[in-house]
Amino acid sequence: MTGQTPDDAGEQVVQESADMMPPAFWAFHELYHQAYFEYAFVQLGDQVAADQLVDQTFVFLAVIWQQVTEQEKPETLAWTLLKERVAAELEAQGKEPAALETLAFERAIRAACDPVLDSFRAEFRAQVTELEDSMGLYAALARLPERQFDVMVLHFALGFTTKRTALVMGVCEATVRSTRRAAKRRLAEQLGLDYGEDTDDEE
C-alpha cells in the first residue's frame, strides 16, 4: 500500500505524462492555448467549459503529437480539432455555431462591429448615414461563412494581428487577407453598399 489517494495517483499520472512530452509540444501549448481559449469562450459563453474543452484538445494533441509534427502545418490540424470539439459541444447544448443567444458571442460581434463600421465609413463616405445603425452589420456578421466569420472574430473582436490570426488558423497571411476582403465584400453587399477594390492594409 502506498497510501496514495485516487486524486494523488491521478495527479501523478498527469505529471508523468507531462514530463514525457517534448519541449516542442509545450512551446506549441504556450503559443496557442490562450487564443484557443478566447475563441472557445466566444462560442460557448462559459469560461469553465471553454477552459476544459481547450485542455482536452491539448491532451488529445499530446496523444497524437507524433502525427501532429508530421503535418506540413501542425496549426491547421490543431485548429480543425478545436473547431470540431467546439461544434460538438454546441450541438450537445442544442446550439448552432455562432449562437446569438451566447452572451460572449454577442459581445464579440459587437466588439467587431465598431472597427468594421469605421472601415466601411472610411470606404463609403457618401453613404455614412446608412451605417449609423450597427444592427444590420451585427446580423450580417453572424451569417458569414465559417472561415470568414473566424477571421473577422479573431482579427476585429479579439484584436489579433493578421500574422497572429494566420498562425492560430494554420494558414498563410495572404489567406487571412483574402478571406477578410471576401468577408467585408459580403457584408457590404448585405448592407446594400457598392464595394469597390479593397487593398486590405490591416496589420
Protein Blocks (a to p, Z undefined) as FASTA:
>chain_A
ZZiafklmmmmmmmmmmmmpcfklmmmmmmmmmmmmmmmmmmnopaklmmmmmmmmmmmm
mmmmmmmmmpmblmlmmmmmmmmmmmmmmmmnopaehiaklmklmmmmmmmmmmmmmmmm
mmmmmlmmmmmpmklmmmmmmmpcfklmmmmmmmmmnopafklmmmmnopafklmmmmmm
mmmmmmmmmnopacdddehlaZZ
